[in-house]
Structures are given as C-alpha cells and as structure tokens.
C-alpha cells in the first residue's frame, strides 16, 4: 500500500509540471497562473510587428489595386462563410471570389509583377475550384488555406490602395500545424474552427 501511495504521489507531482499550448501558440506552465495574456502580448515581438503596416512590393497601377481590393472584399465574405461552418454557403461565396478575380485586368501589370501575379492567380483559381466542387467543409478549409496564402502574397506584392488587411494565424488549425487567413478587421473570427474556437488566433501582420 505504501508503494502504491508513493507512485500516486509521483504521478500527481509530474502532472503539476505539465505544459500546454495556448491559442496564441505560446507554451506556458500550468503553475504560472499569475501571468496574464495581456502581459505576454506586451513582451511578444510578434505583437509589436503586427502593428506595423507592410508596404507593397511593386509600384502598382491604382486601378489594379482597386480590383484586387474587390477580390479581397469577396474573400472576406467567403471567410465569414467558413466561420459559420456552412459548406453550401462556402461554395456559393467561392463563386463570388472567382468572379472578382475574373474581373481583374492582368494587362495593368508588366514584367516581374505580371509574372508574379500569374503565379498567385493560378494558385487561387485552383483553390477556388476545389472549394466550389466540394461539399466537405474540412476539405474546403484546406483549400481556403491555399487561397489565403496566394491572396496574401498578392496583397504583399501589389497592395490594396490604402485599404487595410490583417494577416491572422491560428496555431491549432490542421492538427496543430497552424493555418493563416486574411481579415478586414483585427478582431479574430477563426474560419478553421468557427464557433468551436471562434477567437483562437492572433494578428501577425497588417497590410494595405
């Protein structure tokens, strides 16, 4: 009996030293309950970087930036469909993003800018085709991640003509591999979990 009690005591002691990963991707000891989320944010370099505005890579025609802003707005509506976890609505909104992309004029770009856009465009079109042809919300979310990656690169390269975009991240998406998305607000509304973990994530970068 004494040996059994000693084993139980050791197990309890070990569990008190366990670690967990919170929604911001930071590791914290369970015993450090006196440190607040806000205090972590104040000392997190990523939090400071998120307040800086990332400027476009190319000097882009204002008309193309306006068109890309239209794509972004359609994307935001699609993101909200993912937040609601409605596969049918996701398919419908995916078509709206495809239409917005089809309205962009690639002739407004030249040289390296044109070549980069063609690369990002191909990635977005493939992802949207997968979204529109699937009824599985989790499969759609994987394609949405690809769409988000290519739209992020597009906005980084060409800009939105002054409109703000926020690049956000959830470390728990896709079995803790992590997933990014874009939003028009710094408020977190997680498209990979919806109501299950609506506010899980953080802003990584601010774009315009």
C-alpha positions as CSV (number, residue, x, y, z in Angstrom):
1,X,0.0,0.0,0.0
2,X,2.9,2.3,0.8
3,X,4.4,1.7,-2.6
4,X,1.1,2.5,-4.3
5,X,0.7,5.8,-2.5
6,X,4.3,6.8,-3.4
7,X,3.5,6.1,-7.1
8,X,0.4,8.2,-7.0
9,X,2.3,11.0,-5.3
10,X,4.9,10.9,-8.0
11,X,2.3,11.0,-10.8
12,X,0.5,13.9,-9.3
13,X,3.8,15.8,-8.9
14,X,4.6,15.1,-12.6
15,X,1.2,16.3,-13.8
16,X,1.6,19.6,-12.0
17,X,4.7,20.3,-14.1
18,X,2.9,19.6,-17.5
19,X,2.9,22.1,-20.3
20,X,0.1,23.2,-22.6
21,X,-0.1,25.2,-25.8
22,X,-2.5,28.1,-25.7
23,X,-4.3,29.7,-28.7
24,X,-1.5,32.2,-29.4
25,X,1.0,29.4,-29.9
26,X,2.9,30.1,-26.7
27,X,3.8,27.4,-24.2
28,X,3.0,28.1,-20.5
29,X,3.4,26.1,-17.3
30,X,0.1,25.3,-15.6
31,X,1.6,26.7,-12.4
32,X,2.2,30.1,-13.9
33,X,-1.4,31.3,-13.5
34,X,-0.5,34.8,-12.3
35,X,0.8,35.9,-15.7
36,X,-1.9,37.3,-17.9
37,X,-2.4,37.1,-21.6
38,X,-2.0,40.9,-21.9
39,X,1.4,40.8,-20.2
40,X,2.6,38.1,-22.6
41,X,1.4,40.3,-25.5
42,X,3.3,43.3,-24.3
43,X,6.6,41.4,-24.5
44,X,5.9,39.4,-27.6
45,X,7.9,40.8,-30.7
46,X,5.2,39.4,-33.0
47,X,2.6,41.6,-31.3
48,X,4.7,44.7,-32.0
49,X,5.3,43.6,-35.6
50,X,1.6,43.2,-36.1
51,X,1.1,46.9,-35.6
52,X,3.4,47.8,-38.4
53,X,2.0,48.3,-41.9
54,X,3.6,46.2,-44.7
55,X,4.1,48.2,-47.9
56,X,3.5,46.8,-51.4
57,X,6.5,45.3,-53.2
58,X,5.7,46.8,-56.5
59,X,4.6,50.3,-57.7
60,X,1.2,49.1,-58.9
61,X,-1.4,50.8,-61.1
62,X,-4.1,52.2,-58.8
63,X,-6.8,50.6,-60.9
64,X,-5.3,47.2,-60.4
65,X,-5.1,47.8,-56.6
66,X,-8.8,48.7,-56.7
67,X,-9.6,45.5,-58.5
68,X,-7.5,43.5,-56.0
69,X,-9.4,45.2,-53.2
70,X,-12.6,43.9,-54.7
71,X,-11.1,40.4,-54.6
72,X,-10.2,40.9,-51.0
73,X,-13.7,42.0,-50.1
74,X,-15.2,39.0,-51.8
75,X,-12.7,36.8,-49.9
76,X,-13.7,38.3,-46.5
77,X,-17.3,37.3,-47.2
78,X,-16.1,33.8,-48.0
79,X,-14.1,33.8,-44.8
80,X,-17.2,34.6,-42.9
81,X,-19.0,31.6,-44.5
82,X,-16.2,29.4,-43.2
83,X,-16.7,31.0,-39.7
84,X,-20.4,29.8,-39.9
85,X,-19.1,26.3,-41.0
86,X,-21.7,26.2,-43.8
87,X,-20.3,24.2,-46.7
88,X,-23.1,25.2,-49.1
89,X,-22.6,28.9,-48.3
90,X,-18.9,28.4,-48.8
91,X,-19.4,27.0,-52.3
92,X,-21.7,29.9,-53.2
93,X,-19.3,32.6,-51.9
94,X,-16.4,30.9,-53.5
95,X,-18.0,31.6,-56.9
96,X,-18.2,35.3,-55.9
97,X,-14.4,35.3,-55.3
98,X,-13.9,33.6,-58.6
99,X,-16.0,36.3,-60.3
100,X,-14.0,39.1,-58.6
101,X,-10.7,37.5,-59.7
102,X,-12.0,37.2,-63.3
103,X,-12.7,41.0,-63.2
104,X,-9.0,41.8,-62.6
105,X,-7.0,43.1,-65.6
106,X,-3.6,41.5,-65.7
107,X,-2.6,43.8,-68.6
108,X,-2.2,46.5,-66.0
109,X,0.9,44.7,-64.7
110,X,4.2,44.3,-66.6
111,X,7.4,42.4,-66.2
112,X,8.1,40.7,-62.9
113,X,4.9,42.0,-61.4
114,X,2.9,40.4,-64.2
115,X,4.7,37.0,-63.8
116,X,4.2,37.0,-60.0
117,X,0.5,37.8,-60.4
118,X,0.1,34.9,-62.9
119,X,1.7,32.5,-60.3
120,X,-0.6,33.7,-57.5
121,X,-3.6,33.7,-59.8
122,X,-3.0,30.1,-60.7
123,X,-2.9,29.1,-57.0
124,X,-6.1,31.0,-56.2
125,X,-8.0,29.6,-59.1
126,X,-7.0,26.0,-58.2
127,X,-8.0,26.5,-54.6
128,X,-11.4,28.1,-55.5
129,X,-12.1,25.3,-58.0
130,X,-11.6,22.8,-55.1
131,X,-13.8,24.8,-52.8
132,X,-16.6,25.1,-55.3
133,X,-16.5,21.4,-56.1
134,X,-16.5,20.0,-52.6
135,X,-19.3,19.6,-50.0
136,X,-16.8,18.7,-47.2
137,X,-16.2,21.7,-45.0
138,X,-12.8,20.4,-43.8
139,X,-11.6,19.7,-47.3
140,X,-12.8,23.2,-48.2
141,X,-10.9,24.7,-45.3
142,X,-7.6,23.1,-46.6
143,X,-8.2,24.7,-50.0
144,X,-9.1,28.0,-48.3
145,X,-5.7,27.9,-46.6
146,X,-4.0,27.7,-50.1
147,X,-6.3,30.5,-51.3
148,X,-5.3,32.7,-48.3
149,X,-1.6,32.1,-48.9
150,X,-1.8,33.2,-52.5
151,X,-4.0,36.2,-51.8
152,X,-1.7,37.3,-49.0
153,X,1.3,37.2,-51.4
154,X,-0.7,39.2,-53.9
155,X,-1.6,41.9,-51.4
156,X,2.0,42.0,-50.2
157,X,3.2,42.4,-53.8
158,X,0.6,44.9,-55.2
159,X,-1.2,46.5,-52.2
160,X,-4.9,47.4,-51.8
161,X,-4.6,51.1,-52.5
162,X,-4.8,52.1,-48.8
163,X,-7.4,49.6,-47.6
164,X,-6.3,47.7,-44.6
165,X,-6.0,43.9,-44.3
166,X,-4.9,41.8,-41.4
167,X,-2.9,38.6,-41.7
168,X,-4.0,36.3,-38.9
169,X,-2.9,32.9,-37.6
170,X,-4.3,30.0,-35.6
171,X,-1.6,27.6,-34.3
172,X,-4.1,24.8,-33.6
173,X,-5.6,24.5,-37.2
174,X,-4.9,21.4,-39.2
175,X,-3.9,19.2,-36.2
176,X,-1.7,21.9,-34.7
177,X,0.2,22.5,-38.0
178,X,-1.3,26.0,-37.9
179,X,-3.3,28.0,-40.5
180,X,-3.3,31.6,-41.8
181,X,-6.1,33.7,-43.2
182,X,-6.9,37.4,-44.0
183,X,-9.4,39.7,-42.5
184,X,-10.5,43.3,-42.9
185,X,-10.6,43.7,-39.1
186,X,-8.1,42.9,-36.3
187,X,-10.8,41.1,-34.4
188,X,-10.2,37.3,-34.6
189,X,-13.0,35.2,-36.2
190,X,-11.5,31.9,-36.9
191,X,-12.5,30.3,-40.2
192,X,-10.9,26.9,-39.4
193,X,-12.9,26.2,-36.3
194,X,-15.9,28.6,-36.4
195,X,-17.9,28.6,-33.1
196,X,-15.8,25.8,-31.7
197,X,-12.9,28.2,-31.1
198,X,-14.1,31.5,-32.7
199,X,-11.4,33.8,-31.1
200,X,-8.5,31.4,-31.4
201,X,-5.6,33.1,-33.1
202,X,-3.7,36.4,-33.3
203,X,-2.8,39.1,-35.8
204,X,0.6,38.6,-37.4
205,X,0.8,41.4,-39.9
206,X,-1.1,44.5,-41.1
207,X,-1.2,45.2,-44.8
208,X,-2.6,47.9,-47.1
